[in-house]
Amino acid sequence: MKLLICDDDVAYVEALVKHFISENPTHYEIRAYSTLDGLMHDRGTYDVGILGEQYLEAYEKDDLEDVQIAHPLLLRAQEGEDREGVESIYKYQSMRSFKSQLAKTVGRGDAGMSQAREHGESRVIGVFSPMHHELQLPFALCLSDWCGQREPVLFVNMEALSVQPALMDVEGRRDLLDLLYVVANRKETKVNLAEYICESEGISFIPPMNSPTEVAYITGEQWMSCGQKIRENFRGTIVLLLDYMMQGFEQVLSDCDGLILLTKPGEYYRKSMQAFRNRFLEERKFRCWMQQVSLPMSAGATMEETYDLGQMLRSKMAQEIRKELQHVPYLA
């Protein structure tokens, strides 16, 4: 990601640059200025510009004619200072929230995106448990959090009836079923994906459906059309939590770039996975990469009565999941 950071606060700019570089030196290309005169001589092209007030004004007035920014953001020192028509980012929030907003901004993929972004196509990673591992949702959320440390990530839960809303501290006005309906019935090709995306604990997601009955009527073609719209409007990694309870399961699976198969130790679970591989995967010869992950723990041993997403991401269970993810070479 190519970043332009400009603000009069020299210490803040230096600290921000140092944080990005120390965390992931290969992911960010950064140029920073603390004077407007210095910026005037720049001729760069950037994915995101994090700009103090006077720097943004100069950019909007075309005083910086050789600088191109796909997403200029106003760096504001006070909360609640949003300016009409200008997207802003709060200066003194936690770095986790700061980076999450950056990822969401770059990943939005709206029609106004300039050629400054060079991320290429999105990739889709499916998570599926043939034996319905009780921790498949926590695993998929931890995977989203893991990938989100390095790139924009969108989590899409395709379970027919999920416990996910109970873990989140936000409720979206629209969910995946609404998006499916719009894609299936609207003649216009453009979809504003940002209207469906929510965020909790730094994870961007589309709220899941809450009607098993409705899922039965969604066709494979509708699932594929919805997936295509998400790919077109989001640049980054899309994590799909797959469910048996839908038409078009095979089609959705074939659209994944990678598939993580979740299982447990033990003969019963080994046979369940073997049956799925032999009777389904090998017959259809899917081309995506596949990785089997075995989680020995269960929800009863890891979850508390007051569990929420924040607690889950900081739990011992999440630590164990991250250890397993380190052994998935395709996530690098």
C-alpha positions, 0 to 999 in steps of 0.5 A, spaced: 500 500 500 502 506 497 501 511 503 502 519 503 502 522 510 502 529 511 501 533 518 504 539 521 506 535 527 512 532 526 513 527 532 506 524 530 508 523 523 514 520 525 511 516 530 506 513 525 511 512 519 515 508 524 509 504 526 507 502 519 514 500 517 516 496 524 510 492 523 510 490 516 516 493 512 514 490 505 506 492 505 507 499 506 511 504 501 510 511 505 512 518 503 511 523 509 511 531 509 511 536 515 511 542 511 507 544 505 513 546 501 516 539 501 510 536 498 509 541 493 515 538 489 512 531 490 510 527 484 508 521 487 502 516 486 498 513 492 493 509 494 491 513 500 493 520 502 492 521 510 492 529 510 492 535 515 487 540 513 492 545 509 495 539 505 488 537 503 486 544 501 492 544 497 490 538 494 483 539 493 485 546 489 489 542 485 496 546 487 499 539 487 498 538 480 503 532 480 500 528 486 495 523 485 491 520 490 486 514 490 483 516 497 485 522 500 483 522 508 482 528 512 487 527 518 483 530 524 485 532 531 478 532 534 472 527 534 466 529 530 469 534 525 467 531 519 466 535 513 461 534 508 463 530 502 470 529 505 472 522 508 476 523 515 480 519 520 481 521 527 488 522 529 488 519 536 485 513 536 488 506 537 492 504 531 488 497 530 482 502 529 486 506 525 489 501 520 482 498 520 479 504 517 485 504 512 484 497 510 476 498 509 477 505 505 482 501 500 478 495 500 471 498 498 473 498 491 468 503 489 467 506 481 471 512 483 478 508 485 483 511 481 489 507 477 493 508 483 491 502 487 496 496 484 493 490 488 490 486 483 484 482 484 481 479 490 482 472 493 477 468 496 478 463 502 473 459 504 472 455 511 468 449 511 468 443 516 464 437 513 463 435 520 460 441 523 466 443 528 463 447 533 468 452 533 468 454 525 465 461 526 471 463 531 476 460 527 473 464 521 473 470 525 480 469 527 482 468 520 479 474 518 483 478 524 489 474 522 489 476 514 487 483 516 493 485 520 496 485 513 491 487 508 484 489 507 479 483 509 472 482 508 468 476 512 462 473 509 458 468 513 454 464 509 451 460 515 443 459 515 442 461 522 449 463 525 451 465 532 455 471 530 450 477 531 451 475 539 458 476 538 458 483 535 457 489 538 454 492 532 448 491 528 447 492 521 441 495 517 442 490 511 445 483 511 447 478 506 440 476 504 438 483 502 445 484 498 442 477 495 436 480 493 438 487 490 443 483 486 438 478 483 432 483 482 436 490 480 437 491 473 443 496 475 450 493 475 453 498 480 452 496 487 454 500 493 457 495 498 459 500 503 452 500 505 452 492 507 459 492 511 459 493 518 465 493 523 467 490 530 473 489 533 477 491 527 473 486 522 469 488 516 463 484 515 457 483 512 451 481 517 449 474 516 442 471 514 437 469 520 432 465 516 434 458 514 427 458 510 430 463 505 436 460 504 433 454 501 430 458 495 437 462 493 439 458 487 446 457 485 446 462 480 444 468 485 450 466 490 455 466 484 452 473 482 452 476 489 460 473 490 461 476 483 459 483 486 463 482 492 469 481 488 468 487 483 467 492 489 472 489 494 480 489 493 483 484 498 481 478 501 474 475 502 473 470 507 467 465 506 464 461 512 461 456 508 455 452 509 452 445 507 445 448 507 444 452 500 443 450 493 450 452 489 455 449 494 459 446 489 459 452 485 461 457 490 466 452 492 469 452 485 469 460 486 474 460 492 482 461 491 483 457 497 479 452 502 481 451 509 478 444 511 476 444 519 476 438 523 478 435 529 483 429 532 479 422 532 477 416 528 470 419 527 472 426 524 478 422 520 473 418 517 468 424 516 473 428 512 476 422 508 468 421 506 468 428 504 474 428 500 473 422 496 466 423 495 466 430 493 472 433 492 476 428 488 470 427 484 470 434 482 477 436 481 477 443 484 483 447 482 483 451 489 489 450 494 486 446 500 489 445 507 486 441 512 486 444 520 485 440 526 482 444 532 482 439 538 479 444 543 471 445 543 466 451 545 465 448 552 472 448 554 474 455 551 468 460 551 465 463 557 458 466 559 459 473 557 463 471 551 464 477 545 468 478 539 473 482 543 474 477 548 474 471 543 480 474 539 484 475 546 483 468 548 487 462 549 483 459 543 485 465 538 492 464 540 492 456 538 488 458 532 493 463 530 499 458 531 495 453 526 494 459 521 502 459 521 502 453 518 498 454 512 503 456 507 498 459 502 496 465 507 503 468 506 
